Amino acid sequence: QVQLVESGGGLVQPGGSLRLSCAASGFTFSSYWMYWVRQAPGKGFESVSTTTISGVDMTYYADSVMGRFTISRDNAKNTVYLQMNSLKPEDTAVYYCVRDRFDLWGQGTQVTVS
């Protein structure tokens, strides 16, 4: 089954950290760029971070998370991660793992900073 399954969300105090994971299955994970996208309550989607196939040569971060979030991937485990440090209340959102071309989304994991 082709799917993405996120985990690792939860409730954290401001300044805290969380690590999100996204496990991919049913497709050749190592052939795709991967994205983390979030949707805050009452707002649209925001692309938070992107990793290329290797996860080494280039990554992208939204200005709002630059210096606080780190994306990484383990192609052997078919998993992409988002390490989130120094969390702020405005980081509260549902976080989605998304495959390149935005044709496959996970179910989302809730992150609440309060």
Buried (B, 14 or more C-beta within 10 A) or exposed (E): EEEBBBBBBEEBEEEBEBBBBBBBEEBEBBEBBBBBBBBBEEEEBBBBBBBBBEBEEEBBBBEEBEEBBBBBBEBEEBBBBBBBBEBBEEBBBBBBBBBBEEEBBBEBBEBBBE
